[in-house]
């Protein structure tokens, strides 16, 4: 009986040791907000279609002036993205590791002012069949 108890205790120690040696999963919050980078409340459409896109800006590349009718989330994977609010003239530089919610319904553009590519992961929540942005027709040069 003592031998059986010894074996059981040894077995439990081995199982416990294996559990302690098992790889761990770590979860770290990257971002939390209920507003955009300009302070607007985030309004998600009912039953949205989620669209995830990988975007690359070569050095000097710039998007046309545009606005997002619905939430547009961006994570900067590499480089620094400069986002300019055309209506205020204010530019925000967002370096690698930044996560932000772009302004909604506000004319703006993104640009890579650096010498290396900027890589982004963007996430949109859209009603079915709606584009993620509206491009300004005949904008003033920037």
C-alpha positions as CSV (number, residue, x, y, z in Angstrom):
1,X,0.0,0.0,0.0
2,X,2.9,2.4,0.9
3,X,4.5,1.6,-2.5
4,X,1.2,2.4,-4.3
5,X,0.9,5.7,-2.5
6,X,4.6,6.5,-3.3
7,X,4.0,5.7,-7.0
8,X,0.8,7.9,-7.0
9,X,2.6,10.8,-5.4
10,X,5.5,10.5,-7.8
11,X,3.1,10.4,-10.8
12,X,1.3,13.5,-9.5
13,X,4.6,15.3,-9.2
14,X,5.6,14.4,-12.7
15,X,2.3,15.6,-14.1
16,X,2.6,18.8,-12.1
17,X,6.1,19.4,-13.3
18,X,5.1,18.8,-16.9
19,X,2.2,21.4,-16.5
20,X,4.7,23.9,-15.1
21,X,7.1,23.3,-18.1
22,X,4.3,23.7,-20.7
23,X,4.5,26.7,-22.9
24,X,2.5,29.7,-21.6
25,X,0.0,31.9,-23.5
26,X,0.4,35.6,-22.7
27,X,-2.3,38.2,-23.5
28,X,-1.4,41.9,-23.5
29,X,-3.9,44.6,-24.3
30,X,-2.7,46.6,-27.2
31,X,-5.4,49.2,-27.4
32,X,-8.8,50.2,-26.0
33,X,-10.9,53.2,-26.9
34,X,-14.4,54.3,-27.7
35,X,-13.2,57.4,-29.7
36,X,-11.3,58.1,-33.0
37,X,-7.9,59.9,-33.1
38,X,-9.9,63.1,-33.3
39,X,-12.2,62.4,-30.3
40,X,-15.3,61.2,-32.2
41,X,-17.4,58.5,-30.6
42,X,-17.1,55.2,-32.5
43,X,-20.4,54.1,-34.1
44,X,-20.4,50.6,-35.4
45,X,-23.1,49.8,-38.1
46,X,-25.6,47.0,-37.3
47,X,-24.5,43.6,-38.4
48,X,-21.2,44.8,-40.0
49,X,-19.1,43.0,-42.5
50,X,-15.5,42.9,-41.1
51,X,-12.9,43.5,-43.8
52,X,-9.1,43.1,-42.9
53,X,-6.5,44.5,-45.3
54,X,-2.7,44.5,-45.4
55,X,-1.5,47.9,-46.8
56,X,2.0,48.9,-47.9
57,X,3.1,52.5,-48.5
58,X,6.3,52.7,-50.4
59,X,8.6,55.7,-49.4
60,X,6.9,58.9,-50.5
61,X,3.6,57.2,-51.2
62,X,0.4,59.1,-50.3
63,X,-3.3,58.1,-50.4
64,X,-5.7,60.5,-52.1
65,X,-7.8,62.7,-49.8
66,X,-10.6,60.6,-48.5
67,X,-13.0,60.0,-45.5
68,X,-14.4,56.9,-43.9
69,X,-18.1,56.6,-43.3
70,X,-17.7,53.8,-40.8
71,X,-15.0,52.7,-38.3
72,X,-11.6,52.1,-39.8
73,X,-9.0,50.6,-37.4
74,X,-5.3,50.6,-38.2
75,X,-2.3,48.9,-36.7
76,X,1.2,50.1,-37.9
77,X,3.3,47.0,-38.5
78,X,6.4,48.7,-39.8
79,X,7.5,52.3,-40.3
80,X,5.7,55.6,-39.4
81,X,2.5,56.7,-41.0
82,X,1.6,60.4,-41.2
83,X,-2.1,61.1,-41.2
84,X,-3.2,64.7,-42.1
85,X,-6.6,66.1,-41.3
86,X,-7.3,68.3,-44.3
87,X,-10.0,70.2,-42.5
88,X,-7.7,71.3,-39.6
89,X,-4.3,70.9,-41.3
90,X,-3.1,68.9,-38.3
91,X,-0.8,65.9,-38.9
92,X,-0.3,63.0,-36.6
93,X,2.7,60.7,-36.9
94,X,2.0,57.1,-35.9
95,X,5.1,54.9,-35.5
96,X,5.4,51.1,-35.6
97,X,3.3,49.5,-32.9
98,X,0.6,52.2,-33.0
99,X,-3.0,51.2,-33.1
100,X,-5.6,53.8,-33.9
101,X,-9.1,54.5,-35.1
102,X,-9.1,56.9,-38.0
103,X,-11.4,59.9,-38.0
104,X,-14.9,59.2,-39.4
105,X,-16.5,61.5,-41.9
106,X,-13.5,63.8,-42.0
107,X,-11.3,64.5,-45.1
108,X,-7.8,63.3,-44.5
109,X,-4.9,61.4,-46.1
110,X,-2.1,59.1,-45.1
111,X,1.5,59.4,-46.3
112,X,4.9,57.7,-45.8
113,X,7.4,60.5,-45.3
114,X,10.2,58.0,-44.5
115,X,12.8,56.1,-46.5
116,X,11.4,52.6,-45.7
117,X,8.0,51.1,-46.5
118,X,5.2,51.6,-44.1
119,X,3.1,48.4,-43.5
120,X,-0.4,48.5,-42.0
121,X,-3.1,46.1,-41.0
122,X,-6.4,47.8,-41.4
123,X,-9.8,46.6,-40.2
124,X,-13.2,48.0,-41.4
125,X,-16.7,47.4,-40.0
126,X,-19.0,48.1,-42.9
127,X,-22.6,47.4,-44.0
128,X,-22.7,44.8,-46.8
129,X,-21.6,46.3,-50.1
130,X,-20.4,49.6,-48.8
131,X,-16.8,50.9,-49.6
132,X,-14.5,51.6,-46.7
133,X,-13.8,55.2,-47.9
134,X,-15.0,58.0,-50.1
135,X,-12.3,59.8,-52.2
136,X,-12.5,63.5,-52.6
137,X,-13.0,64.6,-56.2
138,X,-10.7,67.3,-57.4
139,X,-8.9,68.0,-54.1
140,X,-6.4,70.9,-53.6
141,X,-2.8,69.6,-54.0
142,X,-1.0,68.6,-50.7
